[in-house]
Amino acid sequence: MTRIATIERTTLETNVSVTVNLDGAGLSTVVTGVGFLDHLLTSLAHHSLIDLTVSCAGDLHIDDHHTVEDTMLVLGEALGSALGDRAGISRFGNATVPMDEALGSCAIDVGGRPYALIEASLVGPSIGNFSTQNFAHGLEALARTGGFTLHLTATGHNDHHVAEAGIKAVARALRMAVAADSRRAGIPSTKGTT
């Protein structure tokens, strides 16, 4: 079974294209015009082993909000589409990742129930041209369209480290959750559906 999806979305604010391969090697090409978002998504691909191609042309003359939000909405939709009916997967994943003084801890359920609880100790207004408010907002968008329950706690003293430890924890948890489970014949739910 091929677990690859491409999703495109065009609005008056952004033009986004995302391709994911859940069974990849962590290769990525990411160009959004928001340097730190590119850095986070490259790290997400590398540590989840999900191949990721992302392009976004957004209204950065306003700010980064629409670019981050729409990129993450489309990424979530692509991940959900690649999962298909979600049969034969592990469904749940969790990871704790340190980065110097920062620590990210994530638990994820990719079973089709969208919910996000993000607690990140980001204190500055921005990292480059990436608004720190958009870290949680982007992950909430990803969870909504991906059909993921996502719990993330990221703490530390350096905003770059906090966000990066957080996204690496998401990546490792996602890698575990989307993995094929050789013992699972159908959908991993007692309901028999997502």
C-alpha positions as CSV (number, residue, x, y, z in Angstrom):
1,M,0.0,0.0,0.0
2,T,1.3,3.4,-1.0
3,R,0.9,6.0,1.8
4,I,1.6,9.2,-0.2
5,A,-0.6,12.2,-0.6
6,T,-0.5,15.6,-2.2
7,I,-2.8,18.4,-1.2
8,E,-2.9,21.9,-2.6
9,R,-4.8,24.9,-1.3
10,T,-5.1,28.4,-2.8
11,T,-6.8,31.4,-1.1
12,L,-6.4,35.1,-1.4
13,E,-3.8,34.9,1.4
14,T,-1.7,31.9,0.4
15,N,-0.9,29.3,-2.2
16,V,0.2,26.0,-0.5
17,S,1.3,22.6,-1.9
18,V,2.3,19.7,0.3
19,T,3.3,16.2,-0.5
20,V,4.0,13.6,2.1
21,N,5.3,10.0,2.0
22,L,4.7,8.3,5.3
23,D,7.1,5.5,4.4
24,G,10.0,7.7,3.4
25,A,13.5,8.4,4.6
26,G,12.9,11.8,6.2
27,L,13.9,13.7,3.0
28,S,12.5,17.2,2.7
29,T,12.2,20.3,0.5
30,V,10.5,23.1,2.4
31,V,10.1,26.7,1.1
32,T,7.6,28.9,2.8
33,G,9.4,32.3,3.1
34,V,9.4,31.9,6.9
35,G,12.8,30.7,7.8
36,F,12.1,29.2,11.2
37,L,9.0,27.4,9.9
38,D,11.1,25.8,7.2
39,H,13.6,24.8,9.9
40,L,10.8,23.2,12.0
41,L,9.3,21.3,9.1
42,T,12.7,20.1,7.9
43,S,13.3,18.8,11.4
44,L,9.8,17.2,11.5
45,A,10.5,15.3,8.3
46,H,14.0,14.2,9.4
47,H,12.9,12.8,12.8
48,S,9.6,11.3,11.7
49,L,11.2,9.7,8.5
50,I,8.3,11.1,6.6
51,D,9.3,12.6,3.2
52,L,8.0,16.1,2.9
53,T,7.7,18.6,0.1
54,V,6.2,21.9,1.1
55,S,5.9,25.2,-0.8
56,C,3.9,28.2,0.3
57,A,3.7,31.7,-1.3
58,G,1.9,33.8,1.3
59,D,1.1,37.4,2.2
60,L,4.3,37.9,4.2
61,H,4.0,41.6,3.6
62,I,1.3,41.5,6.3
63,D,2.9,39.0,8.7
64,D,3.6,35.2,9.0
65,H,0.2,34.2,10.4
66,H,-1.5,33.1,7.2
67,T,1.6,31.3,5.9
68,V,2.1,29.3,9.1
69,E,-1.6,28.5,9.6
70,D,-2.3,27.5,6.0
71,T,0.9,25.5,5.6
72,M,0.1,23.5,8.7
73,L,-3.6,23.1,7.7
74,V,-2.5,21.6,4.4
75,L,0.2,19.5,6.0
76,G,-2.4,18.0,8.4
77,E,-4.7,17.3,5.6
78,A,-2.0,15.6,3.6
79,L,-1.0,13.4,6.5
80,G,-4.6,12.4,7.2
81,S,-5.1,11.6,3.5
82,A,-1.9,9.5,3.4
83,L,-3.2,7.5,6.4
84,G,-6.3,6.6,4.4
85,D,-8.7,4.5,6.6
86,R,-5.9,4.3,9.2
87,A,-6.1,0.5,9.2
88,G,-3.1,-1.5,10.3
89,I,-1.3,1.3,12.0
90,S,0.0,1.7,15.6
91,R,-2.2,4.8,16.1
92,F,-0.6,6.1,19.2
93,G,2.8,7.5,19.8
94,N,4.8,9.4,22.4
95,A,8.2,10.8,22.7
96,T,10.4,13.0,25.0
97,V,13.2,14.9,23.3
98,P,15.9,17.0,25.0
99,M,17.7,19.9,23.4
100,D,20.3,21.4,25.7
101,E,18.2,23.1,28.5
102,A,14.9,22.5,26.6
103,L,12.6,19.4,26.8
104,G,9.7,18.5,24.5
105,S,7.2,15.8,25.4
106,C,4.5,14.7,23.0
107,A,1.7,12.2,23.0
108,I,-0.3,11.7,19.8
109,D,-3.3,9.7,18.6
110,V,-3.7,9.7,14.8
111,G,-7.0,7.9,15.0
112,G,-9.2,10.6,13.6
113,R,-10.2,12.7,16.7
114,P,-8.9,16.3,16.3
115,Y,-7.8,18.0,19.5
116,A,-4.7,19.9,20.5
117,L,-3.3,20.9,23.8
118,I,0.0,22.8,23.4
119,E,2.0,24.2,26.3
120,A,5.2,25.8,25.2
121,S,7.3,28.2,27.3
122,L,8.1,30.6,24.5
123,V,8.7,34.1,25.9
124,G,9.9,36.3,23.0
125,P,7.6,37.8,20.3
126,S,9.4,36.0,17.4
127,I,12.2,33.8,16.2
128,G,13.4,35.5,13.0
129,N,10.2,36.3,11.1
130,F,8.3,33.5,12.8
131,S,5.9,34.7,15.5
132,T,6.1,32.5,18.6
133,Q,2.3,32.7,18.9
134,N,2.1,30.7,15.7
135,F,4.0,27.7,17.2
136,A,0.9,26.5,19.1
137,H,-1.5,27.8,16.5
138,G,0.2,25.9,13.7
139,L,0.2,22.7,15.6
140,E,-3.5,23.2,16.4
141,A,-4.1,23.6,12.7
142,L,-2.2,20.4,11.9
143,A,-4.1,18.4,14.5
144,R,-7.5,19.7,13.3
145,T,-7.1,18.8,9.6
146,G,-5.0,15.7,10.3
147,G,-7.6,14.2,12.7
148,F,-5.0,14.0,15.5
149,T,-5.2,14.3,19.2
150,L,-2.0,16.1,20.0
151,H,-0.6,16.9,23.5
152,L,2.7,18.7,23.6
153,T,4.6,20.3,26.5
154,A,7.9,22.1,25.6
155,T,9.9,23.9,28.3
156,G,13.2,25.6,28.5
157,H,14.9,29.1,28.5
158,N,15.8,29.5,24.8
159,D,12.8,29.9,22.4
160,H,14.6,28.3,19.5
161,H,15.5,25.3,21.6
162,V,12.0,25.0,23.1
163,A,10.3,25.1,19.7
164,E,12.8,22.7,18.2
165,A,12.6,20.2,21.1
166,G,8.9,20.4,20.8
167,I,8.7,19.7,17.0
168,K,11.2,16.9,17.4
169,A,9.0,15.3,20.0
170,V,6.0,15.6,17.7
171,A,8.1,14.0,14.9
172,R,9.2,11.0,17.0
173,A,5.7,10.5,18.3
174,L,4.2,10.8,14.8
175,R,6.8,8.3,13.5
176,M,5.6,5.7,16.1
177,A,1.9,6.4,15.5
178,V,1.8,6.1,11.7
179,A,4.0,3.0,11.7
180,A,2.5,-0.2,10.4
181,D,1.6,-2.7,13.1
182,S,2.1,-6.3,11.7
183,R,-0.3,-7.6,14.3
184,R,-3.2,-5.2,13.4
185,A,-5.4,-6.4,10.6
186,G,-8.0,-3.6,10.6
187,I,-8.7,-0.2,12.1
188,P,-7.2,0.3,15.6
189,S,-10.4,1.1,17.3
190,T,-13.0,-1.0,19.3
191,K,-15.6,1.0,17.3
192,G,-14.4,-0.6,14.1
193,T,-14.2,2.8,12.4
194,T,-12.3,6.1,12.8
